[in-house]
Amino acid sequence: MNPPITFTVADLARDEGLAFRCFCGTRTFRRHELVALVGADARLNHIGLRRELWCATCREPPLDGQIVVVEDGSDT
């Protein structure tokens, strides 16, 4: 039996990030920000459960998340 495929932060392209929506609005994290906060090996399917990415205003976990292309493409 093959193990399920699980994508991680390291699998994101350099110009991609994650946009999390909560009751307050939407916050977008660039790839390099995600690596600094949760590490490159953090699984994307459970990343919204990480408290480091919860909303600082309402202190709630995100309602949903999407992979987005970061407009300026800057990544260090």
N, C-alpha and C positions, 0 to 999 in steps of 0.2 A: 504494500500500500504506500502510495506517495504522500509525503507530508503536504499539508495545505500551503499554498503560496501566500506569504505574508510580506507586504511591502513595508519598508522602513523609511525613516527620514533620509537615509543615504541614497535611497532609490529615486528621490525627487531630482528633477533636472535642476541645473544651477539657476535657471530663471523662474522656477516654480516656488510656490509657498502654499500655506494653508490659511484659508479664511474661516474663522469661527464666528458663528452668529449666536448672540445671547439676547436677553431681554433689553439690554441697553443699546445694542447696535452690533456692528461687525468689526472684528479685529483681525488683521492679516499679519501673519508671521512669515518672514522670508526664510529660506532654507538655512542660511547661516545663523539666524536667530534661533531656530528650532534646535540646531545642533548644539548651540551654547546652552539652551535651557533644559533640554531633555536628552541630548545625546543622539548621535547618528544611528544608533541601533534601536531607537524607540519605534515600536510598531505603529503604523498609521491607523489600524483598525481600533486601537484602544487609546490613542493619543489624547483624545478629549477628556479622559479620566485623570490625566496628570494635573495636579493642582497648580503647577507652574504656569499652565495655560488658561486657568480660569479667569474670568473677568475680575479686574481690580475694583470696579465700581459696584456691581451687584453681588460679587463674590459667589457666583453660581457657575456650574460647568456649562460649556457651550451646548446649545440646543442641537446644532449640526455643524458640519465642517465640509469644506470643498477644497479641492486642489485648484489653485489659480495660477495664472502667469503673472509674475511681478512686472509691472510696466517698465521701470527703468533698467531692469536686468542687472543691477549692481549686486555682486556677491563676492565676499572676500574669503 
